[in-house]
């Protein structure tokens, strides 16, 4: 199960996502510059080599994005 939550208050040491009891929590991030297209957007580290990319760039290669998402969120190989 994956839940997306709005970031409320201070993040502290929490990363952009975390797992608790088999549930993945994905938190909203502040906009940054995409490593591929340079747009200022919310990014995720799902580029082919772990680059931080925006949603539009992620959707250009959905298979790689899905693979990197699985690796980051669930430890898939």
HTML snippet that shows the backbone in 3Dmol.js (N, CA, C, O; Angstrom):
<script src="https://3Dmol.org/build/3Dmol-min.js"></script>
<div id="view" style="width:600px;height:400px;position:relative"></div>
<script>
const pdb = `
ATOM      1  N   UNK A   1       0.848  -1.173   0.000  1.00  0.00           N
ATOM      2  CA  UNK A   1       0.000   0.000   0.000  1.00  0.00           C
ATOM      3  C   UNK A   1       0.892   1.233   0.000  1.00  0.00           C
ATOM      4  O   UNK A   1       1.875   1.282   0.739  1.00  0.00           O
ATOM      5  N   UNK A   2       0.561   2.237  -0.825  1.00  0.00           N
ATOM      6  CA  UNK A   2       1.303   3.494  -0.886  1.00  0.00           C
ATOM      7  C   UNK A   2       0.335   4.633  -0.590  1.00  0.00           C
ATOM      8  O   UNK A   2      -0.722   4.736  -1.212  1.00  0.00           O
ATOM      9  N   UNK A   3       0.699   5.475   0.352  1.00  0.00           N
ATOM     10  CA  UNK A   3      -0.105   6.641   0.703  1.00  0.00           C
ATOM     11  C   UNK A   3       0.689   7.899   0.412  1.00  0.00           C
ATOM     12  O   UNK A   3       1.868   7.973   0.758  1.00  0.00           O
ATOM     13  N   UNK A   4       0.079   8.881  -0.208  1.00  0.00           N
ATOM     14  CA  UNK A   4       0.727  10.165  -0.452  1.00  0.00           C
ATOM     15  C   UNK A   4       0.158  11.172   0.539  1.00  0.00           C
ATOM     16  O   UNK A   4      -1.056  11.362   0.621  1.00  0.00           O
ATOM     17  N   UNK A   5       1.042  11.811   1.285  1.00  0.00           N
ATOM     18  CA  UNK A   5       0.625  12.745   2.321  1.00  0.00           C
ATOM     19  C   UNK A   5       1.161  14.139   2.041  1.00  0.00           C
ATOM     20  O   UNK A   5       2.275  14.292   1.540  1.00  0.00           O
ATOM     21  N   UNK A   6       0.378  15.145   2.361  1.00  0.00           N
ATOM     22  CA  UNK A   6       0.867  16.518   2.287  1.00  0.00           C
ATOM     23  C   UNK A   6       1.851  16.730   3.429  1.00  0.00           C
ATOM     24  O   UNK A   6       1.638  16.261   4.547  1.00  0.00           O
ATOM     25  N   UNK A   7       2.905  17.430   3.136  1.00  0.00           N
ATOM     26  CA  UNK A   7       3.915  17.711   4.145  1.00  0.00           C
ATOM     27  C   UNK A   7       3.400  18.807   5.062  1.00  0.00           C
ATOM     28  O   UNK A   7       3.225  19.947   4.633  1.00  0.00           O
ATOM     29  N   UNK A   8       3.159  18.471   6.311  1.00  0.00           N
ATOM     30  CA  UNK A   8       2.634  19.427   7.283  1.00  0.00           C
ATOM     31  C   UNK A   8       3.696  19.631   8.357  1.00  0.00           C
ATOM     32  O   UNK A   8       4.156  18.674   8.978  1.00  0.00           O
ATOM     33  N   UNK A   9       4.078  20.886   8.569  1.00  0.00           N
ATOM     34  CA  UNK A   9       5.052  21.198   9.612  1.00  0.00           C
ATOM     35  C   UNK A   9       6.471  20.893   9.174  1.00  0.00           C
ATOM     36  O   UNK A   9       6.752  20.803   7.979  1.00  0.00           O
ATOM     37  N   UNK A  10       7.361  20.736  10.135  1.00  0.00           N
ATOM     38  CA  UNK A  10       8.767  20.509   9.883  1.00  0.00           C
ATOM     39  C   UNK A  10       9.018  19.055   9.516  1.00  0.00           C
ATOM     40  O   UNK A  10       8.405  18.148  10.077  1.00  0.00           O
ATOM     41  N   UNK A  11       9.928  18.841   8.566  1.00  0.00           N
ATOM     42  CA  UNK A  11      10.276  17.490   8.141  1.00  0.00           C
ATOM     43  C   UNK A  11      11.203  16.793   9.132  1.00  0.00           C
ATOM     44  O   UNK A  11      11.097  15.584   9.334  1.00  0.00           O
ATOM     45  N   UNK A  12      12.093  17.533   9.739  1.00  0.00           N
ATOM     46  CA  UNK A  12      13.070  16.903  10.613  1.00  0.00           C
ATOM     47  C   UNK A  12      13.994  16.014   9.796  1.00  0.00           C
ATOM     48  O   UNK A  12      14.494  16.432   8.751  1.00  0.00           O
ATOM     49  N   UNK A  13      14.227  14.784  10.264  1.00  0.00           N
ATOM     50  CA  UNK A  13      15.139  13.864   9.581  1.00  0.00           C
ATOM     51  C   UNK A  13      14.426  12.957   8.585  1.00  0.00           C
ATOM     52  O   UNK A  13      15.061  12.091   7.983  1.00  0.00           O
ATOM     53  N   UNK A  14      13.152  13.131   8.404  1.00  0.00           N
ATOM     54  CA  UNK A  14      12.380  12.275   7.507  1.00  0.00           C
ATOM     55  C   UNK A  14      12.765  12.558   6.057  1.00  0.00           C
ATOM     56  O   UNK A  14      12.940  13.716   5.677  1.00  0.00           O
ATOM     57  N   UNK A  15      12.898  11.512   5.251  1.00  0.00           N
ATOM     58  CA  UNK A  15      13.173  11.669   3.830  1.00  0.00           C
ATOM     59  C   UNK A  15      11.881  11.883   3.060  1.00  0.00           C
ATOM     60  O   UNK A  15      10.833  12.146   3.650  1.00  0.00           O
ATOM     61  N   UNK A  16      11.960  11.769   1.737  1.00  0.00           N
ATOM     62  CA  UNK A  16      10.777  11.998   0.903  1.00  0.00           C
ATOM     63  C   UNK A  16       9.792  10.849   0.979  1.00  0.00           C
ATOM     64  O   UNK A  16       8.634  10.993   0.587  1.00  0.00           O
ATOM     65  N   UNK A  17      10.240   9.716   1.478  1.00  0.00           N
ATOM     66  CA  UNK A  17       9.330   8.592   1.683  1.00  0.00           C
ATOM     67  C   UNK A  17       9.858   7.736   2.823  1.00  0.00           C
ATOM     68  O   UNK A  17      11.035   7.803   3.178  1.00  0.00           O
ATOM     69  N   UNK A  18       8.981   6.943   3.380  1.00  0.00           N
ATOM     70  CA  UNK A  18       9.381   6.032   4.445  1.00  0.00           C
ATOM     71  C   UNK A  18       8.421   4.853   4.478  1.00  0.00           C
ATOM     72  O   UNK A  18       7.281   4.947   4.023  1.00  0.00           O
ATOM     73  N   UNK A  19       8.901   3.748   5.022  1.00  0.00           N
ATOM     74  CA  UNK A  19       8.073   2.556   5.189  1.00  0.00           C
ATOM     75  C   UNK A  19       7.804   2.331   6.664  1.00  0.00           C
ATOM     76  O   UNK A  19       8.710   2.393   7.496  1.00  0.00           O
ATOM     77  N   UNK A  20       6.543   2.068   6.971  1.00  0.00           N
ATOM     78  CA  UNK A  20       6.151   1.733   8.342  1.00  0.00           C
ATOM     79  C   UNK A  20       5.169   0.582   8.279  1.00  0.00           C
ATOM     80  O   UNK A  20       4.096   0.712   7.690  1.00  0.00           O
ATOM     81  N   UNK A  21       5.521  -0.535   8.876  1.00  0.00           N
ATOM     82  CA  UNK A  21       4.639  -1.705   8.939  1.00  0.00           C
ATOM     83  C   UNK A  21       4.094  -2.097   7.567  1.00  0.00           C
ATOM     84  O   UNK A  21       2.906  -2.384   7.421  1.00  0.00           O
ATOM     85  N   UNK A  22       4.975  -2.106   6.563  1.00  0.00           N
ATOM     86  CA  UNK A  22       4.578  -2.522   5.227  1.00  0.00           C
ATOM     87  C   UNK A  22       3.841  -1.474   4.417  1.00  0.00           C
ATOM     88  O   UNK A  22       3.419  -1.750   3.294  1.00  0.00           O
ATOM     89  N   UNK A  23       3.676  -0.275   4.962  1.00  0.00           N
ATOM     90  CA  UNK A  23       2.999   0.807   4.250  1.00  0.00           C
ATOM     91  C   UNK A  23       4.044   1.847   3.866  1.00  0.00           C
ATOM     92  O   UNK A  23       4.848   2.257   4.704  1.00  0.00           O
ATOM     93  N   UNK A  24       4.040   2.281   2.593  1.00  0.00           N
ATOM     94  CA  UNK A  24       4.959   3.308   2.126  1.00  0.00           C
ATOM     95  C   UNK A  24       4.243   4.647   2.173  1.00  0.00           C
ATOM     96  O   UNK A  24       3.158   4.800   1.611  1.00  0.00           O
ATOM     97  N   UNK A  25       4.853   5.614   2.846  1.00  0.00           N
ATOM     98  CA  UNK A  25       4.333   6.977   2.923  1.00  0.00           C
ATOM     99  C   UNK A  25       5.197   7.854   2.017  1.00  0.00           C
ATOM    100  O   UNK A  25       6.416   7.898   2.177  1.00  0.00           O
ATOM    101  N   UNK A  26       4.567   8.552   1.064  1.00  0.00           N
ATOM    102  CA  UNK A  26       5.276   9.458   0.168  1.00  0.00           C
ATOM    103  C   UNK A  26       4.872  10.877   0.539  1.00  0.00           C
ATOM    104  O   UNK A  26       3.689  11.218   0.532  1.00  0.00           O
ATOM    105  N   UNK A  27       5.861  11.697   0.861  1.00  0.00           N
ATOM    106  CA  UNK A  27       5.604  13.055   1.313  1.00  0.00           C
ATOM    107  C   UNK A  27       5.829  14.056   0.190  1.00  0.00           C
ATOM    108  O   UNK A  27       6.681  13.860  -0.676  1.00  0.00           O
ATOM    109  N   UNK A  28       5.054  15.128   0.220  1.00  0.00           N
ATOM    110  CA  UNK A  28       5.224  16.213  -0.739  1.00  0.00           C
ATOM    111  C   UNK A  28       6.573  16.881  -0.499  1.00  0.00           C
ATOM    112  O   UNK A  28       6.979  17.076   0.646  1.00  0.00           O
ATOM    113  N   UNK A  29       7.259  17.226  -1.573  1.00  0.00           N
ATOM    114  CA  UNK A  29       8.565  17.870  -1.496  1.00  0.00           C
ATOM    115  C   UNK A  29       8.489  19.282  -2.064  1.00  0.00           C
ATOM    116  O   UNK A  29       7.597  19.596  -2.852  1.00  0.00           O
ATOM    117  N   UNK A  30       9.423  20.124  -1.662  1.00  0.00           N
ATOM    118  CA  UNK A  30       9.508  21.467  -2.226  1.00  0.00           C
ATOM    119  C   UNK A  30      10.016  21.375  -3.661  1.00  0.00           C
ATOM    120  O   UNK A  30      10.842  20.515  -3.968  1.00  0.00           O
ATOM    121  N   UNK A  31       9.531  22.252  -4.544  1.00  0.00           N
ATOM    122  CA  UNK A  31       9.992  22.239  -5.937  1.00  0.00           C
ATOM    123  C   UNK A  31      11.500  22.492  -6.030  1.00  0.00           C
ATOM    124  O   UNK A  31      12.065  23.298  -5.290  1.00  0.00           O
ATOM    125  N   UNK A  32      12.129  21.774  -6.968  1.00  0.00           N
ATOM    126  CA  UNK A  32      13.548  21.926  -7.257  1.00  0.00           C
ATOM    127  C   UNK A  32      13.736  21.822  -8.762  1.00  0.00           C
ATOM    128  O   UNK A  32      12.776  21.582  -9.495  1.00  0.00           O
ATOM    129  N   UNK A  33      14.966  21.999  -9.227  1.00  0.00           N
ATOM    130  CA  UNK A  33      15.248  21.948 -10.659  1.00  0.00           C
ATOM    131  C   UNK A  33      15.473  20.504 -11.108  1.00  0.00           C
ATOM    132  O   UNK A  33      16.311  19.792 -10.554  1.00  0.00           O
ATOM    133  N   UNK A  34      14.714  20.086 -12.120  1.00  0.00           N
ATOM    134  CA  UNK A  34      14.821  18.741 -12.673  1.00  0.00           C
ATOM    135  C   UNK A  34      16.206  18.539 -13.291  1.00  0.00           C
ATOM    136  O   UNK A  34      16.702  19.406 -14.010  1.00  0.00           O
ATOM    137  N   UNK A  35      16.824  17.391 -13.008  1.00  0.00           N
ATOM    138  CA  UNK A  35      18.142  17.083 -13.555  1.00  0.00           C
ATOM    139  C   UNK A  35      18.119  16.876 -15.064  1.00  0.00           C
ATOM    140  O   UNK A  35      19.168  16.968 -15.702  1.00  0.00           O
ATOM    141  N   UNK A  36      16.965  16.601 -15.654  1.00  0.00           N
ATOM    142  CA  UNK A  36      16.875  16.358 -17.092  1.00  0.00           C
ATOM    143  C   UNK A  36      16.437  17.588 -17.877  1.00  0.00           C
ATOM    144  O   UNK A  36      17.097  17.957 -18.849  1.00  0.00           O
ATOM    145  N   UNK A  37      15.339  18.231 -17.482  1.00  0.00           N
ATOM    146  CA  UNK A  37      14.758  19.308 -18.299  1.00  0.00           C
ATOM    147  C   UNK A  37      14.907  20.694 -17.679  1.00  0.00           C
ATOM    148  O   UNK A  37      14.588  21.692 -18.325  1.00  0.00           O
ATOM    149  N   UNK A  38      15.381  20.772 -16.453  1.00  0.00           N
ATOM    150  CA  UNK A  38      15.615  22.031 -15.730  1.00  0.00           C
ATOM    151  C   UNK A  38      14.347  22.744 -15.263  1.00  0.00           C
ATOM    152  O   UNK A  38      14.435  23.849 -14.729  1.00  0.00           O
ATOM    153  N   UNK A  39      13.152  22.131 -15.452  1.00  0.00           N
ATOM    154  CA  UNK A  39      11.930  22.740 -14.911  1.00  0.00           C
ATOM    155  C   UNK A  39      11.990  22.726 -13.396  1.00  0.00           C
ATOM    156  O   UNK A  39      12.623  21.855 -12.798  1.00  0.00           O
ATOM    157  N   UNK A  40      11.331  23.694 -12.778  1.00  0.00           N
ATOM    158  CA  UNK A  40      11.225  23.745 -11.324  1.00  0.00           C
ATOM    159  C   UNK A  40       9.922  23.042 -10.956  1.00  0.00           C
ATOM    160  O   UNK A  40       8.835  23.558 -11.218  1.00  0.00           O
ATOM    161  N   UNK A  41      10.038  21.874 -10.354  1.00  0.00           N
ATOM    162  CA  UNK A  41       8.885  21.035 -10.030  1.00  0.00           C
ATOM    163  C   UNK A  41       9.211  20.207  -8.791  1.00  0.00           C
ATOM    164  O   UNK A  41      10.337  20.232  -8.293  1.00  0.00           O
ATOM    165  N   UNK A  42       8.215  19.475  -8.301  1.00  0.00           N
ATOM    166  CA  UNK A  42       8.467  18.466  -7.280  1.00  0.00           C
ATOM    167  C   UNK A  42       9.174  17.302  -7.971  1.00  0.00           C
ATOM    168  O   UNK A  42       8.723  16.846  -9.022  1.00  0.00           O
ATOM    169  N   UNK A  43      10.262  16.820  -7.403  1.00  0.00           N
ATOM    170  CA  UNK A  43      11.080  15.795  -8.037  1.00  0.00           C
ATOM    171  C   UNK A  43      11.097  14.504  -7.236  1.00  0.00           C
ATOM    172  O   UNK A  43      10.787  14.483  -6.045  1.00  0.00           O
ATOM    173  N   UNK A  44      11.463  13.434  -7.916  1.00  0.00           N
ATOM    174  CA  UNK A  44      11.695  12.128  -7.287  1.00  0.00           C
ATOM    175  C   UNK A  44      12.974  11.543  -7.875  1.00  0.00           C
ATOM    176  O   UNK A  44      13.306  11.841  -9.022  1.00  0.00           O
ATOM    177  N   UNK A  45      13.705  10.713  -7.116  1.00  0.00           N
ATOM    178  CA  UNK A  45      14.984  10.159  -7.590  1.00  0.00           C
ATOM    179  C   UNK A  45      14.797   8.910  -8.453  1.00  0.00           C
ATOM    180  O   UNK A  45      15.358   7.855  -8.155  1.00  0.00           O
ATOM    181  N   UNK A  46      14.011   9.032  -9.515  1.00  0.00           N
ATOM    182  CA  UNK A  46      13.664   7.868 -10.330  1.00  0.00           C
ATOM    183  C   UNK A  46      14.299   7.896 -11.712  1.00  0.00           C
ATOM    184  O   UNK A  46      13.885   7.137 -12.588  1.00  0.00           O
ATOM    185  N   UNK A  47      15.305   8.764 -11.933  1.00  0.00           N
ATOM    186  CA  UNK A  47      16.029   8.755 -13.202  1.00  0.00           C
ATOM    187  C   UNK A  47      16.831   7.468 -13.328  1.00  0.00           C
ATOM    188  O   UNK A  47      16.999   6.759 -12.336  1.00  0.00           O
ATOM    189  N   UNK A  48      17.333   7.143 -14.519  1.00  0.00           N
ATOM    190  CA  UNK A  48      18.041   5.872 -14.751  1.00  0.00           C
ATOM    191  C   UNK A  48      19.212   5.629 -13.804  1.00  0.00           C
ATOM    192  O   UNK A  48      19.514   4.482 -13.473  1.00  0.00           O
ATOM    193  N   UNK A  49      19.872   6.699 -13.367  1.00  0.00           N
ATOM    194  CA  UNK A  49      21.003   6.570 -12.441  1.00  0.00           C
ATOM    195  C   UNK A  49      20.712   7.239 -11.108  1.00  0.00           C
ATOM    196  O   UNK A  49      21.627   7.652 -10.395  1.00  0.00           O
ATOM    197  N   UNK A  50      19.422   7.342 -10.776  1.00  0.00           N
ATOM    198  CA  UNK A  50      19.015   7.943  -9.517  1.00  0.00           C
ATOM    199  C   UNK A  50      18.882   9.460  -9.568  1.00  0.00           C
ATOM    200  O   UNK A  50      18.752  10.105  -8.528  1.00  0.00           O
ATOM    201  N   UNK A  51      18.912  10.039 -10.778  1.00  0.00           N
ATOM    202  CA  UNK A  51      18.744  11.482 -10.906  1.00  0.00           C
ATOM    203  C   UNK A  51      17.367  11.886 -10.395  1.00  0.00           C
ATOM    204  O   UNK A  51      16.410  11.114 -10.453  1.00  0.00           O
ATOM    205  N   UNK A  52      17.291  13.117  -9.892  1.00  0.00           N
ATOM    206  CA  UNK A  52      16.005  13.662  -9.440  1.00  0.00           C
ATOM    207  C   UNK A  52      15.295  14.264 -10.650  1.00  0.00           C
ATOM    208  O   UNK A  52      15.800  15.191 -11.282  1.00  0.00           O
ATOM    209  N   UNK A  53      14.116  13.722 -10.964  1.00  0.00           N
ATOM    210  CA  UNK A  53      13.408  14.126 -12.173  1.00  0.00           C
ATOM    211  C   UNK A  53      11.953  14.479 -11.870  1.00  0.00           C
ATOM    212  O   UNK A  53      11.373  14.028 -10.882  1.00  0.00           O
ATOM    213  N   UNK A  54      11.383  15.303 -12.755  1.00  0.00           N
ATOM    214  CA  UNK A  54       9.993  15.713 -12.616  1.00  0.00           C
ATOM    215  C   UNK A  54       9.068  14.630 -13.182  1.00  0.00           C
ATOM    216  O   UNK A  54       9.530  13.668 -13.795  1.00  0.00           O
ATOM    217  N   UNK A  55       7.778  14.796 -12.975  1.00  0.00           N
ATOM    218  CA  UNK A  55       6.792  13.820 -13.444  1.00  0.00           C
ATOM    219  C   UNK A  55       6.837  13.662 -14.962  1.00  0.00           C
ATOM    220  O   UNK A  55       6.809  12.540 -15.467  1.00  0.00           O
ATOM    221  N   UNK A  56       6.907  14.785 -15.701  1.00  0.00           N
ATOM    222  CA  UNK A  56       6.923  14.710 -17.166  1.00  0.00           C
ATOM    223  C   UNK A  56       8.117  13.902 -17.666  1.00  0.00           C
ATOM    224  O   UNK A  56       7.963  13.070 -18.560  1.00  0.00           O
ATOM    225  N   UNK A  57       9.296  14.132 -17.108  1.00  0.00           N
ATOM    226  CA  UNK A  57      10.482  13.372 -17.521  1.00  0.00           C
ATOM    227  C   UNK A  57      10.358  11.907 -17.102  1.00  0.00           C
ATOM    228  O   UNK A  57      10.787  11.012 -17.831  1.00  0.00           O
ATOM    229  N   UNK A  58       9.775  11.667 -15.937  1.00  0.00           N
ATOM    230  CA  UNK A  58       9.578  10.287 -15.479  1.00  0.00           C
ATOM    231  C   UNK A  58       8.677   9.509 -16.429  1.00  0.00           C
ATOM    232  O   UNK A  58       8.887   8.315 -16.644  1.00  0.00           O
ATOM    233  N   UNK A  59       7.679  10.172 -16.997  1.00  0.00           N
ATOM    234  CA  UNK A  59       6.725   9.495 -17.882  1.00  0.00           C
ATOM    235  C   UNK A  59       7.278   9.262 -19.289  1.00  0.00           C
ATOM    236  O   UNK A  59       6.656   8.550 -20.078  1.00  0.00           O
ATOM    237  N   UNK A  60       8.425   9.839 -19.618  1.00  0.00           N
ATOM    238  CA  UNK A  60       9.052   9.594 -20.922  1.00  0.00           C
ATOM    239  C   UNK A  60       9.623   8.188 -21.010  1.00  0.00           C
ATOM    240  O   UNK A  60       9.753   7.640 -22.105  1.00  0.00           O
ATOM    241  N   UNK A  61       9.967   7.596 -19.866  1.00  0.00           N
ATOM    242  CA  UNK A  61      10.480   6.227 -19.807  1.00  0.00           C
ATOM    243  C   UNK A  61       9.846   5.552 -18.591  1.00  0.00           C
ATOM    244  O   UNK A  61      10.481   5.388 -17.549  1.00  0.00           O
ATOM    245  N   UNK A  62       8.592   5.169 -18.747  1.00  0.00           N
ATOM    246  CA  UNK A  62       7.826   4.625 -17.619  1.00  0.00           C
ATOM    247  C   UNK A  62       8.431   3.347 -17.055  1.00  0.00           C
ATOM    248  O   UNK A  62       8.367   3.120 -15.847  1.00  0.00           O
ATOM    249  N   UNK A  63       9.017   2.507 -17.904  1.00  0.00           N
ATOM    250  CA  UNK A  63       9.598   1.243 -17.424  1.00  0.00           C
ATOM    251  C   UNK A  63      10.759   1.510 -16.472  1.00  0.00           C
ATOM    252  O   UNK A  63      10.851   0.886 -15.415  1.00  0.00           O
ATOM    253  N   UNK A  64      11.640   2.428 -16.840  1.00  0.00           N
ATOM    254  CA  UNK A  64      12.780   2.756 -15.973  1.00  0.00           C
ATOM    255  C   UNK A  64      12.297   3.419 -14.690  1.00  0.00           C
ATOM    256  O   UNK A  64      12.799   3.122 -13.606  1.00  0.00           O
ATOM    257  N   UNK A  65      11.321   4.319 -14.813  1.00  0.00           N
ATOM    258  CA  UNK A  65      10.776   4.994 -13.635  1.00  0.00           C
ATOM    259  C   UNK A  65      10.178   3.974 -12.668  1.00  0.00           C
ATOM    260  O   UNK A  65      10.411   4.049 -11.461  1.00  0.00           O
ATOM    261  N   UNK A  66       9.413   3.029 -13.192  1.00  0.00           N
ATOM    262  CA  UNK A  66       8.807   1.998 -12.343  1.00  0.00           C
ATOM    263  C   UNK A  66       9.878   1.146 -11.668  1.00  0.00           C
ATOM    264  O   UNK A  66       9.758   0.806 -10.491  1.00  0.00           O
ATOM    265  N   UNK A  67      10.923   0.802 -12.415  1.00  0.00           N
ATOM    266  CA  UNK A  67      12.030   0.012 -11.846  1.00  0.00           C
ATOM    267  C   UNK A  67      12.728   0.785 -10.729  1.00  0.00           C
ATOM    268  O   UNK A  67      12.981   0.231  -9.659  1.00  0.00           O
ATOM    269  N   UNK A  68      13.043   2.072 -10.972  1.00  0.00           N
ATOM    270  CA  UNK A  68      13.728   2.880  -9.963  1.00  0.00           C
ATOM    271  C   UNK A  68      12.839   3.153  -8.756  1.00  0.00           C
ATOM    272  O   UNK A  68      13.324   3.204  -7.626  1.00  0.00           O
ATOM    273  N   UNK A  69      11.550   3.328  -8.987  1.00  0.00           N
ATOM    274  CA  UNK A  69      10.611   3.520  -7.880  1.00  0.00           C
ATOM    275  C   UNK A  69      10.583   2.279  -6.999  1.00  0.00           C
ATOM    276  O   UNK A  69      10.629   2.387  -5.773  1.00  0.00           O
ATOM    277  N   UNK A  70      10.508   1.113  -7.609  1.00  0.00           N
ATOM    278  CA  UNK A  70      10.519  -0.137  -6.854  1.00  0.00           C
ATOM    279  C   UNK A  70      11.797  -0.301  -6.053  1.00  0.00           C
ATOM    280  O   UNK A  70      11.777  -0.765  -4.913  1.00  0.00           O
ATOM    281  N   UNK A  71      12.907   0.086  -6.663  1.00  0.00           N
ATOM    282  CA  UNK A  71      14.203  -0.019  -5.981  1.00  0.00           C
ATOM    283  C   UNK A  71      14.256   0.924  -4.778  1.00  0.00           C
ATOM    284  O   UNK A  71      14.687   0.533  -3.694  1.00  0.00           O
ATOM    285  N   UNK A  72      13.815   2.168  -4.977  1.00  0.00           N
ATOM    286  CA  UNK A  72      13.862   3.157  -3.892  1.00  0.00           C
ATOM    287  C   UNK A  72      12.855   2.875  -2.781  1.00  0.00           C
ATOM    288  O   UNK A  72      13.185   2.999  -1.602  1.00  0.00           O
ATOM    289  N   UNK A  73      11.637   2.500  -3.146  1.00  0.00           N
ATOM    290  CA  UNK A  73      10.583   2.338  -2.146  1.00  0.00           C
ATOM    291  C   UNK A  73      10.542   0.961  -1.491  1.00  0.00           C
ATOM    292  O   UNK A  73      10.215   0.836  -0.310  1.00  0.00           O
ATOM    293  N   UNK A  74      10.877  -0.073  -2.268  1.00  0.00           N
ATOM    294  CA  UNK A  74      10.701  -1.431  -1.750  1.00  0.00           C
ATOM    295  C   UNK A  74      11.985  -2.264  -1.713  1.00  0.00           C
ATOM    296  O   UNK A  74      11.969  -3.411  -1.264  1.00  0.00           O
ATOM    297  N   UNK A  75      13.099  -1.688  -2.186  1.00  0.00           N
ATOM    298  CA  UNK A  75      14.352  -2.421  -2.185  1.00  0.00           C
ATOM    299  C   UNK A  75      14.444  -3.464  -3.285  1.00  0.00           C
ATOM    300  O   UNK A  75      15.254  -4.387  -3.200  1.00  0.00           O
ATOM    301  N   UNK A  76      13.608  -3.322  -4.333  1.00  0.00           N
ATOM    302  CA  UNK A  76      13.638  -4.262  -5.454  1.00  0.00           C
ATOM    303  C   UNK A  76      15.005  -4.183  -6.140  1.00  0.00           C
ATOM    304  O   UNK A  76      15.682  -3.157  -6.082  1.00  0.00           O
ATOM    305  N   UNK A  77      15.387  -5.258  -6.774  1.00  0.00           N
ATOM    306  CA  UNK A  77      16.642  -5.282  -7.553  1.00  0.00           C
ATOM    307  C   UNK A  77      16.363  -5.292  -9.018  1.00  0.00           C
ATOM    308  O   UNK A  77      17.294  -5.312  -9.824  1.00  0.00           O
TER     309      UNK A  77
END
`;
const viewer = $3Dmol.createViewer("view");
viewer.addModel(pdb, "pdb");
viewer.setStyle({}, {cartoon: {color: "spectrum"}});
viewer.zoomTo();
viewer.render();
</script>
